[in-house]
């Protein structure tokens, strides 16, 4: 089979890989949709591609070519001898929680395999073969059911970008009726806009790309702000009678946005960072201490949260498909990431099958 590999320096290679066979505790998925995530761009742009990024993040890996794509959604087509029909029925529609750890430590047992400290973690699409191929072998315990109401494309979005937004919003313990400012309207930010609105929040969407602000409005944003034209902190205060947002979620990794997220939050408010990498400098006393700000980080979501997010979207009939603006065949991956790299489009998915 063909698989997409991030070769580094914004280069994509489509290489031959053997069709996977399941180990005793594994299943093989036929991938119906594989999402393109903002964190893929870090790998796409890095000098050494996937192996170099894995090393930089301290994730290990064997250093060889790895199939990209960490938002898998498809159907079960084969399973190992230790995997029961009840656990993974052939033909079952599933998403995949794209981490696997030791399976026995407290973090793994609570569905947080990405926090495993036992040196046994795999991140599919980074240190293990991902979903930008027709087939993917994964441990059966990483499967999450895809509700019948949702498409494979929506399931792929939930498998990282949308799930990451869900994890952060839940971590902030938002109270309905408040104001949520979402900095960055890429796939994670757009998801946060839609989910926040469904949770009863007034949502203010912030991005430097007007195309993405248009998408944000279609996802339920009450107000949109372009910080290339207006100071987002001043606008947030103007829209909230001088107070600032109750909650701010920063999804872009931009230093200026990280600062504005904290300064645009009201006294006793909460700000959360989900964008990966980079640095930020804050004036601790005026920015945080003297306003009693809670600042936290949120890294993706648990397997339990993965399932909760999918069920919430299905039960509330949220139009997650609105986020998905581009669809590509496997052999169009190079063009797909060139477009995604401009950071003006919404969610992109690769359809390997």
Secondary structure, DSSP 8 states (H G I E B T S, - for coil): -EEEEEEETTEEEEEE-------TTEEEEEEEEEEE-HHHHHHHHSTTHHHHHHHHTT----SS--B----EEEEEEEE-TTS-TTTS-TT-EEEE--EE--SSSHHHHTT-GGG--SS--EEBTTTB--SSBSEEEEEGGGEEE--TTS-HHHHHHIIIIIHHHHHHHHHTT--TTSEEEEE--SHHHHHHHHHHHHTT-EEEEE-S-HHHHHHHHHTT-SEEE-TTTS-HHHHHHHHTTTS-EEEEEE-S--HHHHHHHHHTEEEEEEEEE-S-S------IIIIIGGGT-EEEE--S--HHHHHHHHHHHHHTT--GGGGEEEEEEGGGHHHHHHHHTTS-S-EEEEE--
